[in-house]
Amino acid sequence: MGIVRASMAGTVWKFLVNEGDKVEVGQDVVILESMKMEIPIVTETAGTVTRIIATEGDFINVDDELLEIN
């Protein structure tokens, strides 16, 4: 099991995956917005998205959990 965490503080702009989707290592899964820039967050774990933890529009901090992959 792996947890995708935010690499920087910002607002969750968009999830690019849904629960049940299969993902590969290096795949963009979330877009954060910070200082008017869109920053993709990639997964370091392959598997299936089992839980989306954050919500679009949430402000998150560095290392906050975004989604879970099993």
N, C-alpha and C positions, 0 to 999 in steps of 0.2 A: 504494500500500500504506500502511496505517496501523497504528499500534500503540496499543492502549488501555492507558493507564498509570494507576496508582493515584494518586488526588488526595490521599490521606492514608494514614497507617499504620493497619493493622488486620489482621484475619483474613478471608480469603476465606470467606464464609459460603455463597454459592451462585452458580453460573453460571446465567444466564437464557437462554443460547444454547448451541448445540452447533456443532462444526465442520461446515461446509457450510450453515449457516443464513444467510439474507440479513438484513441489518440496515439500518436507516435512521438518518440523522443525528438525534441526540437520544434514541435508543432506550436504555433501561436494559439493560445486558448482564451486569453483575456486581453482587452485593450484598456489601458489606464490613461487618464488625461491628467497632465500635470503641467502647469505653466503654459497652457494653451497648446501643448504638444500631445500627440497620441503615441503612447509607448506600448508596444506589444509585449506580453508576458508569455514565455514559452515554457513547456513542460520538460522536465528532465526524466520523466517516467513514462513508459508506454503502458497502456492498459485501457480500462473502461472508466469513464467519469461516473463515479458512484454518488457524489453529492456536490452540489454547488453551495458554497458556504456564504459568500458575500452576495450582495444584491446590486444590480445596476443602479448607479447614483450614489452609492455609499462612498464616504471618504474613508480611505484606509491608510494605515501607516506601514512603514517598512516591516517586513516579516509577518504581516497579518495573513491569515489563511484565506485563500480565494476558492479553491475547490479541491476535491479529494479524488484520487485515481486509484483503482484497485486492479 
